[in-house]
Amino acid sequence: MVDYGLDGKVAIVTGAAGSGAGGTGFAIAAKLAQQGAKVVMADIDPAGRRQSDELNAQGFDTTFAEFDLAQEETIVALIEGASERYGALDIVVNCGFMQLKEGYVHETDVEAWDRIFAVNMRGDFLMIHHSLPHLLKQGGAIVNVSSVASLVGEDTTAAYACCKAGINALTRSVAVQYGDRGVRCNAVVPGSILNDRILAYAKTNESVQFQFDMLKRHAPLKRFGTADDVANTVLFLVSPLACNITGQAVVCDGGYSICSGMWADIHEYRQDHPWDTM
């Protein structure tokens, strides 16, 4: 069994209630707890308390903190509370996010744009800003959960995509500024994360099912991503196994972002028509 060196480490995971992104935040929190970390599971959704209780019933050490990424005072309380409870802070995983209906840019409501930035961009900045004084005491690791939307052009998600691209840039800046003081900062860039509940819903909605089928068809690995895929990537990045990795945006999308729709279609055509010169 791989030793990820997390026994006794203290971690904060935002978005840990698991209500968004296919349950990614909860999967990350659970994975770190299973490796011996003491995990503060933070979310605006109070359902995270039940998730924390379930992990504790299995013998792990977690606690739930309700907070709002758009409210700086709750971020400060979260970080100070974690440090006071466990005596240190070693790992911060920024997985909390907001995604609203946007439409095309000329249709996007300015208030919606500002709200998306307040949570996704400003919120992650504040988490890092207020965590660094603690992480700098003994070194540590930050992982920001970005999105493949930061790398490719997608329909009707301009604000969300801009935030996630900004998170990639912030990741690099933090890595440069604090690497010589023992703090590593990386991002994981998931593609579409689907669970059984989301896939079941898709079967009742032809449009959603079509979109999911297209996503799967255009990914070289021909599979949907899962919350565990992302959690395993985060686990590696926060562990000493990744001690020489910082400032990176590690893409975990089945290859979707490297394969344009046109070339994916041509590749599949050639498989079906090997003698065609197209």
C-alpha positions in Angstrom: 0.0 0.0 0.0 1.3 3.5 -0.9 2.2 5.7 2.1 1.1 9.2 1.1 2.7 10.7 4.3 -0.5 12.4 5.5 -0.8 10.9 8.9 -1.6 13.6 11.4 -1.6 16.4 8.8 -4.3 19.0 9.0 -6.3 19.8 5.9 -9.1 22.2 5.0 -11.3 21.1 2.0 -13.9 23.6 0.8 -17.0 22.5 -1.1 -16.8 19.3 0.9 -20.5 18.6 1.3 -20.4 16.9 -2.1 -23.5 18.6 -3.5 -21.7 19.9 -6.6 -19.3 18.7 -9.3 -20.4 15.1 -8.9 -19.4 15.0 -5.2 -15.8 15.9 -5.8 -15.3 17.9 -2.6 -16.6 15.1 -0.4 -14.5 12.5 -2.3 -11.4 14.7 -1.7 -12.1 15.1 2.0 -12.8 11.4 2.4 -9.6 10.4 0.6 -7.4 12.6 2.7 -9.1 11.4 5.9 -8.6 7.8 4.9 -4.9 8.5 4.6 -4.7 9.8 8.2 -5.2 13.5 7.7 -7.4 15.5 10.1 -9.9 17.2 7.8 -12.0 20.3 8.2 -14.8 19.9 5.7 -16.1 23.3 4.8 -19.2 24.2 2.8 -22.2 26.6 2.6 -24.4 23.5 2.6 -25.1 22.2 6.1 -25.5 18.7 4.7 -21.7 18.5 5.1 -22.2 17.9 8.8 -23.8 14.6 8.1 -21.0 13.7 5.7 -18.5 14.5 8.4 -20.4 12.4 11.0 -20.4 9.5 8.6 -16.6 9.6 8.2 -16.1 9.9 11.9 -18.3 6.9 12.5 -15.8 5.0 10.3 -12.9 6.0 12.6 -11.6 9.1 10.8 -11.0 12.5 12.2 -13.1 15.2 10.5 -15.1 18.2 11.5 -17.6 20.3 9.6 -17.5 24.1 9.3 -20.3 26.0 7.6 -19.1 29.0 5.7 -19.6 31.2 2.6 -16.8 31.7 0.1 -18.3 35.1 -0.7 -18.0 36.3 2.9 -14.4 37.1 4.1 -15.3 36.9 7.8 -16.5 33.3 7.5 -13.3 32.4 5.6 -11.2 33.9 8.4 -13.2 32.1 11.0 -12.8 28.8 9.1 -9.0 29.0 8.9 -8.5 30.3 12.4 -10.9 27.6 13.8 -9.1 24.8 12.0 -5.7 26.0 13.3 -7.0 26.4 16.8 -8.7 23.0 16.8 -5.8 21.0 15.5 -2.8 23.2 16.3 -1.6 23.6 12.7 -2.6 23.8 9.1 -0.7 21.8 6.4 -3.1 21.5 3.4 -5.7 23.6 1.8 -7.8 22.3 -1.0 -10.0 24.9 -2.7 -12.9 23.0 -4.2 -15.8 25.3 -3.5 -17.4 27.0 -6.5 -20.5 28.5 -7.9 -21.8 28.1 -11.4 -24.9 30.1 -12.5 -26.8 30.2 -15.8 -25.0 32.8 -17.9 -26.1 32.6 -21.5 -24.0 34.4 -24.2 -21.9 37.3 -23.1 -24.3 39.9 -24.4 -27.1 38.2 -22.4 -25.1 37.7 -19.2 -26.4 39.6 -16.2 -23.7 41.8 -14.6 -24.8 40.9 -11.1 -24.5 37.2 -12.0 -21.0 37.8 -13.4 -20.0 39.6 -10.2 -21.4 36.9 -8.0 -19.6 34.2 -9.9 -16.3 36.1 -9.5 -17.0 36.8 -5.9 -17.2 33.1 -5.1 -14.9 31.4 -7.6 -12.1 33.9 -8.0 -12.1 36.2 -4.9 -13.2 33.4 -2.6 -10.2 31.2 -3.6 -7.8 34.2 -3.3 -9.1 34.9 0.2 -8.7 31.2 1.2 -5.1 31.3 0.1 -4.4 34.8 1.5 -5.6 33.9 5.0 -4.1 30.4 4.9 -0.6 31.4 4.0 0.5 32.8 7.4 -0.3 29.3 8.9 1.2 27.3 6.0 4.4 29.3 6.1 5.1 28.2 9.7 6.0 24.7 8.7 5.5 24.5 4.9 2.5 22.9 3.2 0.5 22.4 0.1 -2.3 24.1 -1.7 -4.4 22.6 -4.4 -7.0 24.6 -6.3 -9.7 22.7 -8.2 -9.9 24.4 -11.6 -11.9 23.2 -14.7 -11.3 22.2 -18.2 -13.4 25.3 -19.1 -10.2 27.3 -18.3 -8.5 25.6 -21.3 -11.1 25.3 -24.0 -13.8 27.5 -25.5 -17.2 26.4 -24.2 -20.7 27.7 -24.8 -22.4 30.1 -22.3 -19.9 29.8 -19.4 -17.7 32.9 -20.0 -17.6 34.1 -16.3 -17.0 30.6 -14.9 -14.3 29.9 -17.5 -12.6 33.3 -16.8 -12.6 32.5 -13.1 -11.0 29.1 -13.5 -8.4 30.5 -15.9 -7.6 33.1 -13.3 -7.2 30.3 -10.7 -4.6 28.7 -12.9 -2.7 32.0 -13.0 -3.1 32.5 -9.3 -1.7 29.0 -8.8 1.5 29.8 -10.7 1.9 33.2 -8.9 1.6 31.6 -5.4 4.0 28.8 -6.4 6.6 31.3 -7.5 6.2 33.6 -4.5 6.3 31.0 -1.7 8.2 28.0 -3.1 11.4 28.9 -1.3 9.5 29.1 1.9 8.2 25.6 1.7 4.7 26.1 0.3 3.7 24.3 -2.9 0.7 25.3 -4.9 -0.8 23.3 -7.8 -4.2 23.1 -9.6 -6.1 20.1 -10.7 -8.1 20.6 -13.9 -11.1 18.2 -14.1 -13.3 17.6 -17.1 -16.9 16.6 -16.7 -17.4 14.7 -13.5 -20.4 12.5 -13.6 -21.9 10.2 -10.9 -24.8 7.8 -11.0 -27.3 10.4 -10.0 -26.3 12.8 -12.8 -26.3 10.0 -15.4 -29.7 8.8 -14.3 -31.0 12.3 -14.8 -29.5 12.4 -18.3 -31.5 9.4 -19.3 -34.7 11.5 -18.7 -33.4 14.5 -20.7 -32.5 13.9 -24.4 -30.5 17.2 -24.7 -28.4 16.5 -21.6 -27.8 12.9 -22.7 -26.6 14.1 -26.1 -24.1 16.5 -24.5 -22.7 13.8 -22.3 -22.4 11.4 -25.2 -20.5 14.0 -27.2 -18.2 14.7 -24.3 -17.4 11.0 -23.9 -17.0 10.5 -27.6 -14.5 13.3 -27.9 -12.3 12.1 -25.0 -9.5 9.8 -26.1 -10.0 7.5 -23.0 -13.8 7.2 -23.9 -14.9 7.5 -20.3 -16.5 10.1 -18.0 -14.4 11.4 -15.1 -15.4 10.5 -11.5 -15.0 12.3 -8.2 -12.5 9.7 -7.2 -10.3 10.5 -10.3 -10.0 14.1 -9.0 -9.6 13.0 -5.4 -6.7 10.7 -6.3 -5.0 13.5 -8.2 -5.4 15.9 -5.3 -4.1 13.2 -2.9 -0.9 12.8 -4.9 -0.4 16.6 -5.2 -0.7 17.3 -1.5 1.6 14.4 -0.5 5.4 14.3 -0.2 5.3 12.1 -3.4 4.8 15.4 -5.3 7.5 17.3 -3.4 9.1 18.6 -6.6 5.9 19.6 -8.3 4.5 23.2 -8.0 2.8 25.7 -10.1 1.3 23.1 -12.3 -2.3 22.8 -13.7 -2.6 19.0 -13.8 -5.4 18.1 -16.3 -7.6 15.2 -15.3 -10.2 15.1 -18.2 -9.6 11.8 -20.0 -7.8 13.7 -22.7 -10.8 15.8 -23.7 -9.0 19.1 -23.8 -6.3 17.9 -26.2 -8.6 16.5 -28.8 -10.8 18.9 -30.8 -14.2 17.7 -31.9 -13.2 17.7 -35.6 -10.1 15.6 -35.1 -11.9 13.2 -32.8 -14.5 12.7 -35.5 -11.9 12.1 -38.1 -10.0 9.7 -35.9 -13.2 7.6 -35.4 -14.0 7.8 -39.1 -10.6 6.4 -40.0 -11.1 3.5 -37.6 -14.3 2.6 -39.3 -12.9 3.3 -42.8 -9.2 2.3 -42.7 -8.7 2.4 -46.5 -10.2 5.9 -46.9 -7.7 8.6 -47.7 -9.7 11.4 -46.0 
